[in-house]
Amino acid sequence: MLDFKLPEVGENIKSGNIVAILVAAGDVVKKDQPLLEMETDKASLEIPSPCDGTIKEILIKKGEDVKIGQVVMRIAEGKTSSSAAKATPKEATQSAPMATVAAAKESARSTPAVAPSQAAPAILPEAPVDVPAAPSVRRFAREIGINIAQVPGTSAGGRISIEDVKAFAKALNTGRAAMAPAGAAAKPLPDFSKWGVIDRRPMSNIRKKTAEHMSFCWSTIPHVTQFDKADITGLEQLRKKFSTPDRKLTVTPFLLKVLAAALKTFPEFNASIDMTAQEIVYKKYCHIGVAVDTDRGLIVPVLRDVDKKTIFQLADELNRTAQRAREKKISLDELQGGSMTVTNLGGIGGTQFTPIVNWPEAAILGVSRAQWEPFHADGKPAHAPRFMLPLSLSYDHRLIDGANGARFLRWVCEAVEQPFMMELEK
């Protein structure tokens, strides 16, 4: 009999909310078959079975908050799973695609070191095995709430010492004190029930994480938002020409392709600023996040190597990824490592908005609904109307100056206005 414990699913994730139990007592299951659907503060994901066997007892309920390492089921193992019986919960977890060491390492490096509304835990999980630090240094970092994967090492070969951890912690605390805005402490709400009937509902883990992350982004990054319009009359004709009942093209894959070229022309937009080390990190890859509207809120999967894919490939990948996000099948690794983000509200409406930069990225492009507008040339009467697409570019003003922000957005607009130059091969 195997006591199946909730496995580790990522660095710094200590618990999750059970949104669905996919099996019942008495069910025969196969190894890697999904048993539970769990929502963490980063994503919803399925927890697979570590072995073949029969579900004997389910020890949790739907809606319950469960801690990592807690026994959630008892499984009578099948004859073919003797090797799985000897595996520890952590070893079993490592076979799951959503909980690889690489995903845990990326999660550790992409998680904000300190969020204004979230104190560091007293003890952190073990860091990825390839972090160059002695066990005593790792233990010290965990005890003082420091993610050792983020500490720059100063010893030979980049090895991390206790002094490096102390210096990092000091710089972190100094930066936190400097960026904390006046009156940042949450004020208690008034008693709304005095004025009428109210209904209180708990925030989902994703909504809580979104609130914390957006607060961190807004308070950390000095935002500037610039607006422009692109004439997409020609692009709209091209989009309709190549759309089919099986593949309906939207403007987003065209914008993704243009942004990939823009990031190479303006490398400061494909960068992150490291205030602790006083350095700028320039990325040689081109991965772009696309915000997806789900019933749990916005989720931002990242499309990899956008510069190496055609518009048709991007359109197909975007449709598949959006569907998987809505079906809660996105892994943690797919939500990390973006160069910048695109958020398209054109399907809903609106003329302009000010998107918040998704830290640690340096920029985000907001897309509103395109409209037909009269066209004037040199003060002459209006000619044939043009189909104009409003774009809103928010960026980190510590890294990007206003002039370069304007140049970047104008470059994007001019590229979109020349659709005949785009790669449309299938």
C-alpha positions in Angstrom: 0.0 0.0 0.0 1.4 3.4 -1.0 0.7 6.5 0.9 0.6 9.0 -2.0 1.8 12.4 -0.8 1.2 15.6 -2.7 4.5 16.0 -4.6 6.6 19.1 -5.1 5.5 21.0 -8.1 7.9 24.0 -8.1 10.3 26.1 -6.1 8.6 28.1 -3.2 5.2 26.4 -3.7 4.1 25.1 -0.4 0.4 24.3 -0.9 -2.4 24.3 -3.4 -6.2 24.2 -3.5 -7.8 21.0 -4.8 -10.2 22.1 -7.6 -11.1 18.6 -8.8 -10.6 15.0 -7.7 -10.4 13.0 -11.0 -10.7 9.4 -9.5 -12.8 7.6 -6.9 -12.1 4.9 -4.4 -11.9 1.6 -6.3 -10.7 3.0 -9.6 -7.9 1.3 -11.3 -5.3 3.8 -12.5 -2.2 3.8 -14.6 1.2 5.5 -13.9 1.1 9.2 -14.9 -2.7 9.2 -15.1 -4.1 12.5 -13.6 -5.5 12.0 -10.1 -6.1 15.5 -8.9 -6.4 19.0 -10.4 -4.7 21.5 -8.1 -4.5 25.3 -8.3 -1.4 26.9 -6.9 -0.6 30.6 -6.7 1.0 30.4 -10.2 -1.1 28.0 -12.3 -3.6 25.1 -12.3 -2.1 21.7 -12.9 -2.8 18.0 -12.8 -1.1 15.7 -10.3 -0.3 12.3 -11.9 -0.3 8.9 -10.3 3.2 7.6 -9.4 2.4 4.0 -10.2 -0.1 1.5 -11.6 -2.6 0.4 -9.0 -6.1 0.8 -7.4 -7.3 3.8 -5.4 -8.2 2.5 -2.0 -8.8 5.7 0.0 -9.1 9.4 -0.8 -8.1 11.5 2.2 -8.9 15.0 0.9 -12.0 16.9 -0.5 -12.6 19.2 -3.3 -11.9 22.8 -2.3 -9.5 21.8 0.4 -6.1 23.5 0.8 -3.4 20.8 0.9 0.2 21.2 1.8 3.1 19.7 -0.2 4.0 16.4 1.4 0.6 15.7 2.8 -0.9 12.3 2.2 -3.8 12.7 -0.1 -4.6 9.1 -1.2 -3.7 5.5 -0.5 -3.0 3.3 -3.6 -2.7 -0.4 -3.7 0.1 -0.9 -6.3 -0.2 -3.2 -9.2 2.4 -5.9 -10.0 4.1 -3.9 -12.7 4.9 -0.9 -10.4 7.3 -2.4 -7.9 10.0 0.1 -8.9 7.6 2.9 -8.4 6.8 1.7 -4.9 10.4 2.3 -3.9 10.4 5.8 -5.3 10.1 8.7 -2.9 7.3 11.2 -3.6 9.9 13.7 -4.8 11.4 11.1 -7.2 7.9 10.3 -8.5 7.3 13.9 -9.1 10.4 14.3 -11.2 8.8 12.1 -13.9 5.9 14.6 -14.3 6.5 17.1 -17.1 5.2 20.0 -15.0 7.7 19.5 -12.2 11.1 19.0 -13.7 14.3 20.4 -12.1 14.5 22.8 -15.0 11.0 24.2 -14.3 11.8 24.5 -10.6 15.1 26.4 -11.4 13.3 28.7 -13.8 10.6 29.3 -11.2 13.1 30.1 -8.6 14.9 32.6 -10.8 11.7 34.3 -12.1 10.0 34.7 -8.7 10.3 38.2 -7.3 12.8 38.1 -4.4 10.6 40.2 -2.2 7.0 41.3 -2.9 5.7 44.3 -0.9 2.7 42.4 0.3 4.4 39.0 0.9 7.0 38.4 3.6 9.7 35.9 2.9 9.0 32.4 4.5 11.1 31.4 7.5 12.4 28.3 5.6 12.6 27.8 1.9 12.6 24.5 0.0 15.9 23.0 -1.2 17.4 24.9 -4.1 18.2 23.3 -7.5 21.1 20.9 -7.3 23.3 22.8 -9.7 23.5 26.0 -7.6 27.2 26.2 -6.6 27.0 26.3 -2.8 27.8 24.1 0.1 25.0 22.4 2.1 25.8 24.7 5.1 25.4 27.8 2.8 22.1 26.5 1.4 20.8 25.8 4.9 21.8 29.3 6.1 20.0 30.9 3.1 16.8 28.9 3.7 16.8 29.8 7.4 16.9 33.6 6.7 14.4 33.3 3.8 16.8 33.9 0.9 16.4 32.1 -2.5 20.0 31.0 -3.0 19.4 30.6 -6.7 19.3 34.4 -7.0 22.5 35.0 -5.0 25.5 36.0 -7.2 28.6 34.0 -6.1 32.0 35.8 -5.8 34.2 32.9 -5.1 36.1 30.9 -7.7 33.8 29.5 -10.4 30.9 31.6 -9.1 30.6 29.6 -5.9 28.3 31.1 -3.3 29.6 31.7 0.2 27.8 32.7 3.4 29.2 36.2 3.0 27.6 36.4 -0.4 24.2 35.4 1.1 24.5 38.0 3.8 25.5 40.7 1.3 22.5 39.8 -0.9 20.1 39.8 2.0 21.4 43.2 3.1 20.9 44.7 -0.4 17.5 43.1 -0.6 16.3 44.6 2.6 17.8 48.0 1.7 16.0 47.9 -1.6 12.7 46.8 0.0 12.8 49.7 2.4 13.6 52.2 -0.4 10.8 51.0 -2.7 8.1 50.7 0.0 5.6 53.6 -0.8 4.3 55.7 2.0 1.1 54.3 3.4 1.7 50.9 1.7 0.1 49.0 4.6 -3.4 47.7 3.7 -6.1 49.7 5.4 -9.1 47.9 6.8 -12.3 48.2 4.8 -15.4 49.7 6.2 -18.3 47.5 7.2 -20.2 47.5 4.0 -23.1 45.5 5.5 -24.2 48.7 7.2 -25.5 49.9 3.9 -27.0 46.8 2.5 -26.6 43.1 1.7 -23.0 41.9 0.7 -21.5 38.7 -0.3 -17.9 37.8 0.6 -16.0 35.1 -1.4 -12.4 33.9 -1.0 -9.9 34.9 -3.7 -8.6 32.0 -5.8 -4.9 31.3 -5.5 -4.3 32.6 -9.0 -6.2 35.9 -8.2 -4.2 36.3 -5.0 -0.9 35.7 -6.8 -2.0 38.1 -9.6 -2.9 40.8 -7.0 0.5 40.4 -5.3 2.5 40.3 -8.5 0.7 43.3 -10.1 1.3 45.3 -6.9 4.9 44.4 -7.0 5.2 45.3 -10.7 3.5 48.7 -10.2 5.5 49.7 -7.1 8.8 48.5 -8.5 8.8 49.6 -12.1 8.5 53.3 -13.0 5.9 53.0 -15.8 5.5 55.1 -18.9 2.8 54.3 -21.4 2.9 55.6 -25.0 0.0 55.4 -27.5 0.0 55.2 -31.3 -2.2 53.9 -34.1 -1.2 51.6 -37.0 -3.0 51.6 -40.3 -3.8 47.9 -40.8 -6.1 48.3 -43.8 -3.7 46.2 -45.9 -3.1 43.7 -43.1 -6.8 43.2 -42.6 -7.2 42.3 -46.3 -4.2 39.9 -45.9 -5.6 38.4 -42.7 -9.0 37.7 -44.4 -7.4 36.3 -47.5 -5.5 33.6 -45.6 -8.1 32.8 -43.0 -9.9 29.5 -43.5 -12.8 27.8 -41.6 -10.1 25.6 -40.0 -7.6 28.4 -39.2 -9.0 31.8 -38.4 -6.1 34.2 -38.4 -6.2 37.1 -35.9 -4.0 40.2 -35.8 -2.0 38.8 -32.8 0.3 36.4 -34.7 1.2 39.2 -37.2 2.0 41.4 -34.2 4.1 38.7 -32.6 6.2 38.4 -35.8 6.7 42.1 -35.9 7.6 42.3 -32.2 10.2 39.6 -32.7 11.9 41.8 -35.3 11.5 44.9 -33.2 13.2 43.2 -30.2 16.3 42.6 -32.3 16.3 46.2 -33.5 15.8 47.6 -30.0 17.7 45.2 -27.7 16.9 47.2 -24.5 13.3 46.0 -24.9 14.5 42.4 -24.7 16.3 43.0 -21.4 15.8 43.1 -17.6 17.3 45.5 -15.1 19.1 44.0 -12.1 19.2 46.7 -9.5 21.0 44.4 -7.0 24.0 43.9 -9.2 23.6 47.2 -11.0 23.5 45.4 -14.4 21.3 45.1 -17.4 20.6 41.5 -18.6 20.2 41.4 -22.4 18.5 38.3 -23.7 19.5 36.6 -26.9 16.3 34.6 -27.2 12.9 35.9 -28.3 10.0 34.4 -26.2 6.8 36.5 -26.1 4.0 36.0 -23.5 0.4 36.4 -24.7 -2.3 37.1 -22.1 -5.2 34.7 -22.2 -8.6 35.4 -20.7 -9.8 32.5 -18.6 -12.6 31.9 -16.1 -9.9 32.2 -13.4 -8.4 35.5 -14.6 -5.6 36.4 -17.0 -2.9 33.8 -17.6 0.2 34.6 -19.7 1.7 31.6 -21.5 5.0 32.2 -23.2 5.5 31.3 -26.9 9.1 30.2 -27.4 11.4 31.3 -30.3 8.8 33.6 -32.0 11.5 34.9 -34.3 12.1 31.4 -35.8 8.4 30.6 -36.6 6.1 31.6 -39.4 2.9 33.5 -38.9 0.9 30.3 -39.5 2.9 28.4 -37.0 2.4 31.1 -34.4 -1.3 31.2 -35.1 -1.7 27.4 -34.6 0.5 27.5 -31.5 -1.4 30.4 -30.1 -4.7 28.7 -30.5 -3.5 25.5 -28.9 -1.9 27.3 -26.0 -5.0 29.5 -25.3 -7.2 26.4 -25.3 -4.9 24.5 -22.9 -4.8 27.6 -20.6 -8.6 27.7 -20.5 -8.7 23.9 -19.8 -6.2 24.4 -16.9 -3.5 22.3 -18.7 -0.7 24.9 -18.8 2.5 23.9 -16.9 4.5 26.3 -14.7 7.4 26.2 -17.2 5.1 27.6 -19.9 4.4 30.7 -17.9 8.0 31.8 -17.5 10.9 33.2 -19.4 9.2 35.8 -21.5 11.1 38.7 -23.3 7.9 40.9 -23.3 4.2 40.4 -23.2 1.2 41.2 -25.6 -2.3 41.7 -24.2 -5.1 42.0 -26.8 -8.4 43.4 -25.7 -9.6 44.1 -29.2 -12.1 41.3 -29.1 -13.8 42.9 -26.1 -13.7 46.6 -27.0 -12.1 49.9 -25.9 -9.9 52.4 -27.5 -6.8 52.6 -25.3 -5.5 51.3 -21.9 -2.4 51.3 -19.8 -1.1 47.7 -19.3 1.2 47.0 -16.4 4.7 45.7 -17.2 5.1 42.0 -16.3 8.2 41.9 -14.1 11.0 41.0 -14.8 10.3 42.0 -18.4 10.8 45.6 -19.5 7.8 46.2 -21.7 4.2 45.1 -22.6 2.2 45.9 -25.7 -1.6 46.5 -25.3 -3.8 46.1 -28.3 -7.3 47.6 -28.5 -10.1 47.3 -31.0 -9.4 48.5 -34.6 -11.9 50.9 -36.1 -12.5 52.5 -39.5 -11.5 56.2 -39.4 -11.6 59.0 -41.9 -8.2 59.7 -43.6 -7.0 63.2 -44.2 -3.8 64.1 -46.2 -2.2 67.5 -46.0 -5.3 69.2 -44.7 -7.4 68.1 -47.6 -10.9 66.6 -47.3 -11.2 63.1 -46.0 -10.4 60.3 -48.4 -11.4 56.6 -48.2 -11.4 55.6 -44.5 -8.6 53.5 -43.1 -8.7 50.6 -40.6 -6.7 51.9 -37.6 -5.4 49.7 -34.7 -4.7 51.5 -31.4 -1.6 50.3 -29.6 -0.5 51.0 -26.0 3.1 50.4 -25.0 4.1 50.4 -21.4 7.8 50.1 -20.4 10.3 50.3 -17.6 11.5 53.9 -17.6 14.7 52.9 -15.6 15.8 51.0 -18.7 14.0 52.6 -21.6 14.0 56.4 -22.3 10.8 58.0 -23.7 12.4 58.7 -27.1 13.3 55.1 -27.6 9.8 54.1 -26.4 8.3 56.3 -29.1 10.7 55.0 -31.7 10.0 51.4 -30.8 6.2 51.8 -31.1 6.5 53.8 -34.3 8.7 51.1 -35.8 6.1 48.5 -34.9 3.3 50.6 -36.5 5.3 51.1 -39.7 6.1 47.4 -39.9 2.5 46.4 -39.4 1.6 48.9 -42.2 3.7 46.9 -44.7 2.2 43.4 -44.5 3.5 42.5 -48.0 7.0 42.2 -46.3 5.8 39.6 -43.8 6.7 35.9 -44.0 3.5 34.1 -44.8 4.9 30.7 -46.0 3.1 27.8 -44.4 
